[in-house]
Each structure stands twice: as C-alpha cells, then as structure tokens.
Amino acid sequence: MAVIVVGGMIGLGKTSVAALLGEALGSDVFYESVEENPILPLFYTSTPEEIEKYRYPFLLQLYFLDTRFKSIKQALVHRHNVLDRSIYEDWYFAKVNKELGRISELEFTVYENLAANMMEELKELPKKAPDLMVYLKGSFETVLHRIGLRGRDFEQDPALVEYYRTLWSGYDHWVMNHYNASEVLVIDMDHTDVVARPEDAQRVVAEVKERLKLLQAEPSMC
C-alpha cells in the first residue's frame, strides 16, 4: 500500500474521491479542514477593504499550512493513508493570491520560509513524501457546475467566478511542471462522477490500484 494525495481544483470532488479510495484500499483518510475552518467563510465573503485590513488570504494560507502539516506528518508515519489535498498544493494557492495582490510580498516570503522549514521536518519521517497524487482535472464549466452542486453558501457569489478562473487557468501547469513530490495519475472529471455513477467509481479505484502496483514494482519506491 502507499500514501496517496488527492489534488485538484476547488469543487472537482477531492473529498468524494478520497473517501472512495480510503474505503477501497482500507486506508485512513485525512480530510481538508473546511467545516471547522473559521477563516474560510471570511476569505470568500469579505470586501476588498476587509481583506486589506484583516489579511484573510494570508491567515487562511497559514491555517491550511498548519492543518495540512499535521495531517501529512501523521500520514507519512504509516503506509496506509489518503490525504484530501496536501501541503504541496497550498503554495500554488498562496502564489495566486500574491499575484492578485491579496497577499503581500512580505507575507508570501514569510509563508514560503515557514513552508520550507516544515518540509525539512518531513525528511525526518519514515516516509519522506507521498507515493502518488491522484489529480482531478476538469474544464472550467465542470468546476463551476460542481461548486454550484456542492452548495456552500460562501462559495456561490458570482463575484468569485474570476477568482476561480484564475486558480483554474494555472492549476494544470503547476501540477505538470512544478509538482515533483510523487507520481501523478490524472483523472478526467469532465467524464467522471464517482458519487452518481458506480461504474466511474470502480474505474477510478482500478486505475489507482494499477498505478500503485506499477509503483510498488519499482526499486525506488519508499
């Protein structure tokens, strides 16, 4: 068995896929901290003036960095775990918010230094990194549709559409060109619904098991 991270754009179904894989593989699942996150609703609903004053984007990235560091430390101690998004993707979100002017250069430097220190700590664990990222890829239309279906009130404001588009537009490039912590398995979410279509769920599990089998056959696998 291996440590798996489920990555991808907001709304594409990371939690559902993580739950599916956890059940199919007999693994624990470490879910993204959302419902108990006090900053997330403020991040989505605040005015530009409130964001400037209270620095919610920076605080949110620190919150996620903290909670995901705790999760990945626990996950990497054993070989049987699935993470609903991981600490690796947080840097991309921080970078986008810096480019949008919502996180300052100084805040981004502080964030990067803290993240680098945390990543050094991971090198002391029995496993140094995940074995596989299951990357959920989809069109922008699919992203918006599924955000709508999910129905979280604070995610529905039409003013957020351009923010979602900015995140989405660079996500694939970041994963394919900058993420290097593990192998990547791409799942096309335009044609996959693991909740409504059992055959899709079975296919995703089969693809993941096959990729893990290939990875475990490689001498370099931790």
Residue, then its C-alpha position, 0 to 999 in steps of 0.5 A: m500500500a502507499v500514501i496517496v494525495v488527492g489534488g485538484m481544483i476547488g469543487l472537482g470532488k477531492t473529498s468524494v474521491a478520497a473517501l472512495l479510495g480510503e474505503a477501497l484500499g482500507s486506508d485512513v483518510f485525512y480530510e481538508s479542514v473546511e467545516e471547522n475552518p473559521i477563516l474560510p467563510l471570511f476569505y470568500t465573503s469579505t470586501p476588498e477593504e476587509i481583506e486589506k485590513y484583516r489579511y484573510p488570504f494570508l491567515l487562511q494560507l497559514y491555517f491550511l499550512d498548519t492543518r495540512f502539516k499535521s495531517i501529512k506528518q501523521a500520514l507519512v508515519h504509516r503506509h496506509n493513508v489518503l490525504d484530501r489535498s496536501i501541503y504541496e498544493d497550498w503554495y500554488f494557492a498562496k502564489v495566486n493570491k500574491e499575484l492578485g495582490r491579496i497577499s503581500e510580498l512580505e507575507f508570501t516570503v514569510y509563508e514560503n520560509l515557514a513552508a520550507n522549514m516544515m518540509e525539512e521536518l518531513k525528511e525526518l519521517p519514515k516516509k519522506a513524501p507521498d507515493l502518488m497524487v491522484y489529480l482531478k482535472g476538469s474544464f472550467e464549466t465542470v468546476l463551476h457546475r460542481i461548486g454550484l452542486r456542492g452548495r456552500d453558501f460562501e462559495q456561490d457569489p458570482a463575484l468569485v467566478e474570476y477568482y476561480r478562473t484564475l486558480w483554474s487557468g494555472y492549476d494544470h501547469w503547476v501540477m505538470n511542471h512544478y509538482n515533483a513530490s510523487e507520481v501523478l495519475v490524472i483523472d478526467m472529471d469532465h467524464t467522471d462522477v464517482v458519487a452518481r455513477p458506480e461504474d466511474a467509481q470502480r474505474v477510478v479505484a482500478e486505475v489507482k490500484e494499477r498505478l500503485k502496483l506499477l509503483q510498488a514494482e519499482p526499486s525506488m519506491c519508499 
